[in-house]
Amino acid sequence: MRIIDINNKEELKRIKQRSKQDFELAVARVNPVIKDIKTSGDKALIKYTKNYDSVDLTKNTLQISKSDIERAYKKVDKETISAIKKAKVTIEKCAKLQLPKEWKKQLKAGITVGQLVRPLDSVGCYVPGGNFPLPSTALMTIIPAKVAGVKEIIVCTPPKKNSDAIIVAADIAGADKIFRVGGSQAIAAMAYGTETIPKVNKIVGPGNIFVTAAKKLVYGDVGLDFLAGPSEIMIFAEKGNVKIIAADLLSQAEHDVLSSSIFITTNKNLAKQVQAEVERQLIALSATNASESIRKNGAIIIADNINNAFDLINDFAPEHLEILSDNNSLLKKVRNAGAVFLGSYSPEIAGDYAIGNHVLPTAGFAKIRAGLNTSDFIKTPFVQQLTKQGLKSIKDTVIKLADIEGLKAHRKSVEERFK
């Protein structure tokens, strides 16, 4: 793991660019799949599941049945089911705290304004399978939608042999329907609907580059959370336990060879100690993903001072930001981060499984928004209620602006009310 001085502009530029993926190639591959799903529905869905997942499905087996769910419960051990249920409790509490509130206020005599809070009618949650099945993603996507009051929540997850925990988690979280479909074909099915899979208002959840490409292509026909790429973590500490720092860096590096794990500090001695500890833990971990990720995208950056360090953190806008300090005033320096973990006993893994939400923006998108939350499943229509007196008080203003824009019918809609 390289140690870099914060004034090394070339190295910092490379780090901020993250790992490179051939996104255009993925879009080109995915585009015909989406068109095929739009025109051929279930038939195309079954074809691509056979091509990409080597699984033979029929219209009758696309949806996971009640008996399938019962079998999944029998295959998953009691400790796992208990952990899923306990995680649901804390995730649900966080989701309820994020609920927007309805309000109403009188601006002045005759003009009252307010905000309604209304859930989306339907949502599609994508839960990746792959080498690492992610039942936690089922919890993180379904629970806030359920808390928001979404009427229909469906789940698509690849037809993998190790998907029993995902099915159980989706059921515990409150999914209405679960489908054994993955990849870009699942995104297309939820975006446009097939004979079996209903069209939804919004799609949420992470996935590989092909899932992400599909989400980008269907946006506008359906709502999205955001486009998430390889996982990333940035850790700031001036002092601390080197074993903890190294372990936290590797916790993200093991996700993918494209993951980014970066440690930033003002302490040169600590930097060298962490560098050595990462190498020691890598040997014990024997994880190919983590080793390659650390070699290609990992870095230890030495900053001149705390302000210097947080300028870089905000510029990088990490998906996960760990601040290994109990100094709450450091939060004031954070402008851009998907999720923040403050204190030595606040590992990122807590957010992966049991607190808040782990569906987070990557590749600098944290400069624009934070992670998935209850408000992503809610609309907040603005309400305006005017009396004759209230409208009269702004009559000249709106008529003048209508005249400037040359919109005569706009002007008339006000004038008619005073004839």
C-alpha positions, 0 to 999 in steps of 0.5 A: 500500500503506497504512502503519498504526500498530499502535495503530490498532485499527479498521484492525487488526481489518479486516486480521485479518478478511482478504478476505470471501468469500460462503461460504454462497452457495458451500455452497448451490451445491455442496450439490446437486452433492454429492447428485447425485454420491452418487446418480448417480455417474459420470453426474452427474460427467460432467454437471457436468464438461460444465457447469463445465469445458465438457469432454465426458467418458465413463466411459472417459475419466474416468481418465487412462490410461497412454498419456495419461501418456506423451503428457504426458511428451512435451509437457513439456520436459526442464527441467521434468521435471528440476525436478520430479524434483529438487523431489521429492528434497527434499520427500521428505527433509522428509516422512521427517523428519516420520514419527512413531515407534513406541515402547513403555514400561513405566509401572510393573510389569505395565503397558506402553504404546506407540504403533503407526504405521499408514498410511491405506488410501487418500487422495485428492489434489486438485490445482487447475488454474485459471489457474495449473496447480500441479504443485507441489501434486501433489508436496506432497500425494502425496509425504508420503502415499507416504512414510507408506505409504498403500496407494492414492493417487488424484489429481483435477485439472480437465480443462484443456489446460495440465495436462500438467505436473500429470500428469507431477508426479503420476506422478513423485510416485507417484500410483496413479490420476489422474482428469481431474475438478475442482471440487466434483464431484471432492471428492464423487466421492472422498468417496463413490465412483463407478463409476470413482473409488474412495472414499477415507479422506481428502481433501487439497489446496487449491482455490477456494471451491467446492472448500472448500465441498464439503470442508466438506460431506463432512467426517465422511463422509471425513477432511480436511486443513483448509479453506484459503482465499486465500493470505497472507504476513506479513513481519517485518524491522527492516532489510533489502533493500527490493527483496526485501521488496517482491518477497516481498509481491508473490509472494503478492499475484499468487496472487489478488485476495483474497490478503493481503500484510502487512509489519510493522516497527519501522522507520518509514523502512524502512516508507516505502521498502518502500511506494515499492518495492512501487509501483515493482515493481507497475508493472513486474509489470503483474499485475492480481491483485497490484495489486488484492490489494495495494490491498484487502488489503495493509498495512505495519504499524509496531510499537512494538517487537519484542514488540509486532510478534510479538503481532500476528503470533501474533494474525493467525496467518499462512499464511506467516511470513517473518522477515528476520533470522538471529537464531534466538532470534526463533523463540521468539516464534512461536506461530502460523504455518502455515510459518516462513521464517527469514533473508534467503535463505529466501523463501517461494517455497522452500516453495512448490516444493521444501522442506517443504509448501505446503498450509497453513492460512489465515484464522487456522487456524494457531492450531490446526494447521500445514501438511500433513505426513506425520503427516496420512496416519498413525494412531497407535493407543495400545497397552496391555498389562497383566499380572494384577499390573498390572491389580490395581494400578489395579483399585480406581481403575477400579472406583471410577470405573465405580461413579461413572458407574453402569456396572456392566458396566464394573466386572464386566469387571475383577472377572471377571478376579480370580475 
